[in-house]
Amino acid sequence: MSALRAERCELGRLPECAGPARSSYYYALSRPARPTRPEPRGAVAEIFSRTANGCGHRQAAMCLRAELGERIVDKTVPKMMRETGIRCGIRRETDCHRYNSYRGVVGETFGNAIGRDFSAGAPWLKMGTDVTEFRQPWGKACFAPVYDSGSKEIVAWSTSTRPDMVQQAELLDRLLERMPEGARPVLHSDMGWQYQHAGWTERLRAAGIVQSMSRKGNCIDNGATEQVSGHMKDEFFWGRTWPDFESFKADLDAYVAHWNTRRRQVKLKGLTPEEFRSRPLAA
């Protein structure tokens, strides 16, 4: 404005050239833009820093409401993040190909008992598992979780340099150790060779766990567990390098603890998986 005045431009013609009404122009001029909710900005930055690659605005908004008692709507948080230069990376296509364990029918297969209905009103009803591969300069790490669709919790997991039955046996040991007495969950997976193996199917059957499988080449059938892997790579993995497998495994274990105890879930109405799971016990 001052530069235009120095050149003796007719400022009165600006609204006419720009398009808006003259009153709108002077109304905006008399009310300069102010920072959006400056008070909780420090808290948003702290929430964003909890994972290596940050988090989205919904996660930040849920934490503000639950932890600090802020009265704030979701759409206000992205404005604050833009104004302070906090940017969450958008999930994008990459040249990384996910691990594929399908080798045809090499053992016992099962129908899709889940039918893409991942909703569950309580923990230990519907669960999913998969193997995700993380590549590093020193090799690869394979992460095998069991995800509870009811509590949104990663209830058991195993990280190994090889996706073999040793890893799956460790995963089942941890799962069965945590499974409550009397629980009879459905455990869904793809048609990978590990899940057709007699050592896997027999242990599940003996424990009273109902086995369910996706159709061949249809990852959407296991969408709930696939989504966990996607969030994990966004928030924890992309753009990072670890010196060795042990340091990667330690950081991944810490992220799983963050997922279960601090990462809030929209479908749990802003609760963490731990808060949701323990809520009936406190009632």
Summary of the structure (lengths in Angstrom):
residues: 283
radius of gyration: 24.9
end to end distance: 62.6
largest distance: 88.0
contacts: 776
relative contact order: 0.13
helix: 45%
strand: 12%
